[in-house]
Amino acid sequence: MTFSPMETVEQVWPTLAPLLFVPHTEHEYERLVQMLDTLIDIVGEDETHSLASLMEIVGVLIEKYEDEHVPELS
């Protein structure tokens, strides 16, 4: 049986959804920061590591939250 890419995502999403989400609360933000710290420990600077793109995505989600919720220092 061959799955399309979206069918594959649909199959694995229930497992990934608790780990990969847009943070809306400080608690969710903190969970992503902890995940990023772990990914940095695992991936380091190896851009070819299989988790490097996940590290980048989590970083973007954190940055989006900070842009919307953390006041800039002046």
N, C-alpha and C positions, 0 to 999 in steps of 0.2 A: 504494500500500500504506500503510495507516494503522497506526501503532504506538501501543500503550498507553504511558502514562508509564513503567511498569516495563520494558517492552520497550526503550524508548529508553534508560533507565538501563543496562540490561544491555548494550546496544550500545556505549555510551560508557565504561562502567566500566573496562575494561582500560586505557584511556588515562588515566583519572583516579586509579585506585587507587595508583599510585606517588606521587601528589602529595597525596592526601587519605586519611589513615589515623589510627587511634588510636595514639599513640606508646607504646611499651613499653620503649624503651631511651633512654639519654641522647643517642645519635646521632640517633635518630628525632625526639626532642624538639628537638634543635638544628636539624634540617632544617625542622621546622615553624616555629620561631622565625625562621629565615631567610626562609621563605615569607611569614610575617606582616609582616616588615620590608619586603619587596618590595611586598606588597599595600598597606601603609600609604603607601608612596611613590606608588603608582599611584592609589589611591582617595582618600587624604587624609581629609577630613571629609565628602565627598560621599555622603550616605546613599542617593542615587538611582543611584549608579554601579552598573553591572552586576555588579561583583565585590564589592560591599559585603557581601552576605550570606555570600560565601565567606570574606571577612576575619573576619566574626563567628564563623563555624564554626571556623576555624583558631584563633581566640582562645580559644574554649571548649575545644577539644582541648588546647591548651597549658595552660590553667588547670586542667583535670582532672589532667594529668600533674603539675603543680606541687603541687596539693593532696595527691596521693598519694606524691610522691617528694622534695619539697623541704621540709626542716624549717622551721617557722616561727621567726622571730627573736623573742626575748623580751626 
